[in-house]
Amino acid sequence: MDDVKAKLRLEMREVERLRATVDAKDLELERVNGELAACQARLGEVEGACRAATDEGANLKAMIQQWRAAAEAAQQKVNDWQTAAAEQEVGGKAIERDDPPFQAKYRSMEEFLLAALQKVSTSYEQQEATLLRVGNLIKAIQPEAMEVEESPKVAQGEAVTLRARDTTLLAAPRHEQGAPQMQADCREHAELEAADDRDAEASKAVARGIC
């Protein structure tokens, strides 16, 4: 009976130790899951920034194409007016560039078109600079996005490893979980009991001899 109680106490201590180990692993798993959630949230933010930058870049490209078309149209109008200055006739007489009425009208239109062309060119340059900035932003974000994408994979690997350890500890029979230490303790306990039995027998023999 004492031997059974001793073994039971050893087994209970081993169970408590295993429970403490599992609790510690649960805390570690909770920490890893928290890091995983944070990485996923950060990844979502980076992906959102990339999508926004990509959309902005696409919009800017469309605007630049529109401005380029407007600039080409304005330039074509200037060219048409320059051609018309030499070809247009009034009353059968070719209009010379120095003819005051036509010259004033031509200059007014040319100045208007050139101003429009300059405005379009300036806006085009500004849009090009903005597009370049967006492109640099995307390039800067991409390495960070790749790093954040790798973080959940690492955290998931750690979580899988911890779950596997917990499953192994919980699935193993109690006598196998602490087998080496328990066997050593049992052997020591048995040796002590055998020594006690020998001492008891010797005492009995001495008592019988006296009697």
MIVEX-846795 format. One line per 5 residues: number of its first residue (from 1); for each residue x, y negated, z negated of C-alpha. Coordinates in nm, 3 decimals, m for minus. Layout:
% residues N
NUM> X,Y,Z ~ ...;
This chain:
% residues 211
1> 0.000,0.000,0.000 ~ 0.280,m0.240,m0.090 ~ 0.451,m0.158,0.239 ~ 0.134,m0.241,0.431 ~ 0.091,m0.567,0.240;
6> 0.452,m0.663,0.308 ~ 0.413,m0.592,0.678 ~ 0.088,m0.787,0.681 ~ 0.257,m1.087,0.519 ~ 0.537,m1.072,0.776;
11> 0.288,m1.052,1.057 ~ 0.089,m1.346,0.919 ~ 0.405,m1.557,0.897 ~ 0.487,m1.467,1.256 ~ 0.135,m1.558,1.365;
16> 0.165,m1.896,1.191 ~ 0.496,m1.957,1.361 ~ 0.346,m1.871,1.699 ~ 0.050,m2.098,1.634 ~ 0.284,m2.385,1.551;
21> 0.475,m2.315,1.873 ~ 0.154,m2.313,2.076 ~ 0.040,m2.638,1.912 ~ 0.371,m2.799,2.002 ~ 0.337,m2.677,2.359;
26> m0.018,m2.814,2.373 ~ 0.111,m3.156,2.269 ~ 0.385,m3.136,2.530 ~ 0.131,m3.033,2.792 ~ m0.093,m3.325,2.695;
31> 0.203,m3.563,2.733 ~ 0.286,m3.422,3.077 ~ m0.077,m3.450,3.185 ~ m0.075,m3.814,3.072 ~ 0.235,m3.883,3.278;
36> 0.075,m3.704,3.572 ~ m0.237,m3.921,3.546 ~ m0.023,m4.236,3.529 ~ 0.174,m4.128,3.837 ~ m0.145,m4.055,4.027;
41> m0.285,m4.396,3.934 ~ 0.036,m4.568,4.045 ~ 0.032,m4.367,4.367 ~ m0.322,m4.489,4.432 ~ m0.210,m4.848,4.382;
46> 0.083,m4.809,4.621 ~ m0.132,m4.637,4.881 ~ m0.386,m4.920,4.852 ~ m0.111,m5.178,4.898 ~ 0.019,m4.992,5.203;
51> m0.328,m4.977,5.356 ~ m0.386,m5.347,5.287 ~ m0.049,m5.439,5.440 ~ m0.118,m5.219,5.741 ~ m0.461,m5.376,5.793;
56> m0.313,m5.724,5.757 ~ m0.045,m5.637,6.010 ~ m0.306,m5.509,6.256 ~ m0.513,m5.826,6.214 ~ m0.206,m6.044,6.266;
61> m0.114,m5.855,6.582 ~ m0.463,m5.913,6.719 ~ m0.443,m6.285,6.633 ~ m0.101,m6.314,6.795 ~ m0.233,m6.155,7.112;
66> m0.519,m6.407,7.116 ~ m0.279,m6.699,7.060 ~ m0.049,m6.570,7.333 ~ m0.339,m6.547,7.576 ~ m0.447,m6.902,7.485;
71> m0.090,m7.030,7.532 ~ m0.066,m6.865,7.873 ~ m0.403,m7.012,7.973 ~ m0.293,m7.360,7.862 ~ 0.032,m7.327,8.054;
76> m0.158,m7.216,8.362 ~ m0.381,m7.526,8.340 ~ m0.073,m7.747,8.325 ~ 0.065,m7.572,8.631 ~ m0.269,m7.614,8.812;
81> m0.275,m7.987,8.739 ~ 0.080,m8.023,8.862 ~ m0.013,m7.846,9.184 ~ m0.333,m8.051,9.226 ~ m0.136,m8.375,9.193;
86> 0.032,m8.306,9.525 ~ m0.263,m8.152,9.709 ~ m0.579,m8.338,9.604 ~ m0.704,m8.603,9.849 ~ m0.937,m8.899,9.804;
91> m1.072,m9.062,10.120 ~ m0.837,m8.855,10.336 ~ m0.526,m8.987,10.160 ~ m0.302,m8.765,9.950 ~ m0.278,m8.880,9.591;
96> 0.072,m8.968,9.493 ~ 0.199,m8.900,9.145 ~ 0.254,m9.274,9.093 ~ m0.107,m9.360,9.188 ~ m0.228,m9.544,8.871;
101> m0.579,m9.391,8.832 ~ m0.469,m9.036,8.897 ~ m0.148,m9.078,8.703 ~ m0.339,m9.191,8.393 ~ m0.586,m8.903,8.421;
106> m0.310,m8.654,8.492 ~ m0.097,m8.773,8.202 ~ m0.393,m8.768,7.967 ~ m0.478,m8.409,8.061 ~ m0.117,m8.301,8.063;
111> m0.054,m8.452,7.720 ~ m0.365,m8.281,7.586 ~ m0.264,m7.945,7.728 ~ 0.096,m7.979,7.617 ~ m0.020,m8.070,7.265;
116> m0.250,m7.769,7.265 ~ 0.033,m7.552,7.393 ~ 0.266,m7.682,7.121 ~ 0.002,m7.617,6.856 ~ m0.053,m7.265,6.985;
121> 0.321,m7.200,6.999 ~ 0.367,m7.323,6.642 ~ 0.081,m7.107,6.518 ~ 0.222,m6.814,6.713 ~ 0.562,m6.858,6.547;
126> 0.398,m6.878,6.205 ~ 0.199,m6.562,6.273 ~ 0.515,m6.386,6.391 ~ 0.691,m6.485,6.067 ~ 0.396,m6.362,5.862;
131> 0.391,m6.035,6.054 ~ 0.762,m5.992,5.989 ~ 0.703,m6.054,5.618 ~ 0.428,m5.793,5.613 ~ 0.654,m5.547,5.792;
136> 0.927,m5.601,5.534 ~ 0.670,m5.555,5.258 ~ 0.564,m5.222,5.405 ~ 0.927,m5.111,5.432 ~ 0.986,m5.210,5.068;
141> 0.677,m5.026,4.947 ~ 0.738,m4.703,5.138 ~ 1.037,m4.579,4.927 ~ 0.843,m4.652,4.609 ~ 0.544,m4.466,4.748;
146> 0.761,m4.165,4.829 ~ 0.909,m4.171,4.478 ~ 0.566,m4.191,4.319 ~ 0.444,m3.908,4.541 ~ 0.726,m3.688,4.408;
151> 0.655,m3.770,4.041 ~ 0.321,m3.584,4.026 ~ 0.484,m3.280,4.185 ~ 0.751,m3.275,3.912 ~ 0.494,m3.327,3.639;
156> 0.271,m3.054,3.784 ~ 0.566,m2.816,3.787 ~ 0.634,m2.887,3.420 ~ 0.266,m2.839,3.337 ~ 0.255,m2.504,3.519;
161> 0.567,m2.389,3.334 ~ 0.420,m2.486,2.997 ~ 0.089,m2.316,3.073 ~ 0.274,m2.000,3.172 ~ 0.466,m2.003,2.843;
166> 0.147,m2.053,2.643 ~ m0.026,m1.771,2.830 ~ 0.268,m1.539,2.765 ~ 0.272,m1.620,2.393 ~ m0.103,m1.578,2.351;
171> m0.123,m1.261,2.560 ~ 0.163,m1.075,2.386 ~ 0.057,m0.831,2.104 ~ 0.140,m0.960,1.761 ~ 0.379,m0.677,1.685;
176> 0.563,m0.758,2.011 ~ 0.568,m1.136,1.961 ~ 0.792,m1.109,1.655 ~ 0.918,m0.754,1.707 ~ 1.294,m0.801,1.651;
181> 1.265,m1.007,1.332 ~ 0.973,m0.804,1.201 ~ 1.155,m0.474,1.255 ~ 1.459,m0.606,1.068 ~ 1.240,m0.725,0.779;
186> 1.060,m0.391,0.766 ~ 1.387,m0.198,0.758 ~ 1.514,m0.417,0.476 ~ 1.189,m0.371,0.284 ~ 1.203,0.008,0.334;
191> 1.561,0.023,0.213 ~ 1.469,m0.172,m0.102 ~ 1.174,0.058,m0.168 ~ 1.395,0.366,m0.121 ~ 1.649,0.226,m0.367;
196> 1.370,0.160,m0.616 ~ 1.245,0.517,m0.571 ~ 1.593,0.655,m0.632 ~ 1.631,0.447,m0.946 ~ 1.293,0.567,m1.069;
201> 1.380,0.932,m1.008 ~ 1.712,0.889,m1.189 ~ 1.535,0.733,m1.485 ~ 1.287,1.019,m1.496 ~ 1.570,1.274,m1.485;
206> 1.748,1.105,m1.772 ~ 1.427,1.097,m1.970 ~ 1.364,1.467,m1.911 ~ 1.719,1.549,m2.021 ~ 1.673,1.360,m2.344;
211> 1.346,1.528,m2.414;
